Amino acid sequence: MAKASYPPGATPLLVLTLALLAPQRLAAAEPRQLSDAELIAYDAQPFDHAAMMGKRVVVGLFHGARVVAEFPCSDVCPDYTTRIVHLDVAPGAACAAAGGVTEARRVPCSIAMVERDFCVPRPLARAGH
């Protein structure tokens, strides 16, 4: 029987421990499923405008679709940083297929605001949709 070879400084116990922990580390990196209540709570909570300005973060999954939050700002930053929570899916037919609603959100642009369509999770859609 051939003797196992390990990287320099590694012991069989260390190699086994790393092999057992690797799937858990990968699973921890996967976004988790969010409920309607969790989405609504995330969207309602305050955020640090300066810390989040210009960032895009993965919030989790909603019915299998990735939910992201974007924090755009323009002109008077960080005071005018806004948060837009949406599915990482194109507006329109793809959005509807993912269970979202295509809605316009106001996005800072230069010294003004422009409306841009996003695929919004149904619990965050405005009334009437």
Contacts in CASP RR format, 6 or more apart in sequence:
PFRMAT RR
TARGET T0000
AUTHOR 0000-0000-0000
METHOD contacts of the structure
MODEL  1
MAKASYPPGATPLLVLTLALLAPQRLAAAEPRQLSDAELIAYDAQPFDHA
AMMGKRVVVGLFHGARVVAEFPCSDVCPDYTTRIVHLDVAPGAACAAAGG
VTEARRVPCSIAMVERDFCVPRPLARAGH
4 12 0 8 1.000
6 12 0 8 1.000
6 14 0 8 1.000
6 15 0 8 1.000
31 58 0 8 1.000
31 59 0 8 1.000
31 60 0 8 1.000
31 61 0 8 1.000
31 66 0 8 1.000
31 67 0 8 1.000
32 60 0 8 1.000
32 61 0 8 1.000
33 60 0 8 1.000
33 61 0 8 1.000
33 62 0 8 1.000
33 64 0 8 1.000
34 42 0 8 1.000
34 59 0 8 1.000
34 60 0 8 1.000
34 61 0 8 1.000
34 62 0 8 1.000
34 67 0 8 1.000
36 122 0 8 1.000
36 123 0 8 1.000
39 59 0 8 1.000
39 62 0 8 1.000
39 67 0 8 1.000
39 85 0 8 1.000
39 121 0 8 1.000
39 123 0 8 1.000
39 124 0 8 1.000
40 123 0 8 1.000
40 124 0 8 1.000
42 59 0 8 1.000
42 69 0 8 1.000
42 85 0 8 1.000
43 83 0 8 1.000
43 85 0 8 1.000
43 124 0 8 1.000
47 71 0 8 1.000
47 83 0 8 1.000
49 71 0 8 1.000
49 73 0 8 1.000
49 78 0 8 1.000
49 79 0 8 1.000
49 80 0 8 1.000
49 81 0 8 1.000
50 78 0 8 1.000
50 81 0 8 1.000
52 71 0 8 1.000
52 81 0 8 1.000
52 83 0 8 1.000
53 71 0 8 1.000
53 73 0 8 1.000
53 77 0 8 1.000
53 78 0 8 1.000
53 81 0 8 1.000
54 70 0 8 1.000
54 71 0 8 1.000
54 72 0 8 1.000
54 73 0 8 1.000
54 81 0 8 1.000
55 70 0 8 1.000
55 71 0 8 1.000
56 68 0 8 1.000
56 69 0 8 1.000
56 70 0 8 1.000
56 71 0 8 1.000
57 68 0 8 1.000
57 69 0 8 1.000
58 66 0 8 1.000
58 67 0 8 1.000
58 68 0 8 1.000
58 88 0 8 1.000
59 67 0 8 1.000
59 68 0 8 1.000
59 69 0 8 1.000
59 85 0 8 1.000
60 66 0 8 1.000
60 67 0 8 1.000
61 67 0 8 1.000
62 87 0 8 1.000
62 121 0 8 1.000
63 98 0 8 1.000
63 99 0 8 1.000
64 98 0 8 1.000
65 87 0 8 1.000
65 88 0 8 1.000
65 89 0 8 1.000
65 98 0 8 1.000
65 99 0 8 1.000
65 100 0 8 1.000
65 121 0 8 1.000
66 87 0 8 1.000
66 88 0 8 1.000
66 89 0 8 1.000
67 85 0 8 1.000
67 86 0 8 1.000
67 87 0 8 1.000
67 88 0 8 1.000
67 121 0 8 1.000
68 85 0 8 1.000
68 86 0 8 1.000
68 87 0 8 1.000
68 88 0 8 1.000
69 83 0 8 1.000
69 84 0 8 1.000
69 85 0 8 1.000
70 83 0 8 1.000
70 84 0 8 1.000
70 86 0 8 1.000
71 81 0 8 1.000
71 82 0 8 1.000
71 83 0 8 1.000
71 84 0 8 1.000
72 81 0 8 1.000
72 82 0 8 1.000
72 84 0 8 1.000
72 107 0 8 1.000
72 108 0 8 1.000
73 80 0 8 1.000
73 81 0 8 1.000
73 82 0 8 1.000
73 108 0 8 1.000
74 80 0 8 1.000
74 108 0 8 1.000
74 109 0 8 1.000
74 110 0 8 1.000
74 111 0 8 1.000
75 108 0 8 1.000
75 110 0 8 1.000
75 111 0 8 1.000
80 108 0 8 1.000
81 108 0 8 1.000
82 106 0 8 1.000
82 107 0 8 1.000
82 108 0 8 1.000
84 105 0 8 1.000
84 107 0 8 1.000
84 118 0 8 1.000
85 120 0 8 1.000
85 121 0 8 1.000
85 124 0 8 1.000
86 105 0 8 1.000
86 118 0 8 1.000
86 119 0 8 1.000
86 120 0 8 1.000
86 121 0 8 1.000
87 95 0 8 1.000
87 98 0 8 1.000
87 99 0 8 1.000
87 100 0 8 1.000
87 118 0 8 1.000
87 119 0 8 1.000
87 120 0 8 1.000
87 121 0 8 1.000
88 119 0 8 1.000
89 95 0 8 1.000
89 98 0 8 1.000
89 100 0 8 1.000
89 119 0 8 1.000
90 119 0 8 1.000
91 102 0 8 1.000
91 117 0 8 1.000
91 118 0 8 1.000
91 119 0 8 1.000
92 102 0 8 1.000
92 117 0 8 1.000
92 119 0 8 1.000
94 119 0 8 1.000
95 101 0 8 1.000
95 102 0 8 1.000
95 119 0 8 1.000
96 102 0 8 1.000
98 119 0 8 1.000
99 121 0 8 1.000
99 122 0 8 1.000
100 119 0 8 1.000
100 120 0 8 1.000
100 121 0 8 1.000
100 122 0 8 1.000
100 125 0 8 1.000
101 119 0 8 1.000
101 120 0 8 1.000
101 121 0 8 1.000
101 122 0 8 1.000
101 125 0 8 1.000
101 129 0 8 1.000
102 117 0 8 1.000
102 118 0 8 1.000
102 119 0 8 1.000
102 120 0 8 1.000
103 117 0 8 1.000
103 118 0 8 1.000
103 120 0 8 1.000
103 125 0 8 1.000
103 126 0 8 1.000
103 129 0 8 1.000
104 115 0 8 1.000
104 116 0 8 1.000
104 117 0 8 1.000
104 118 0 8 1.000
105 115 0 8 1.000
105 116 0 8 1.000
105 117 0 8 1.000
105 118 0 8 1.000
105 120 0 8 1.000
106 113 0 8 1.000
106 114 0 8 1.000
106 115 0 8 1.000
107 113 0 8 1.000
107 114 0 8 1.000
107 115 0 8 1.000
107 116 0 8 1.000
122 129 0 8 1.000
END
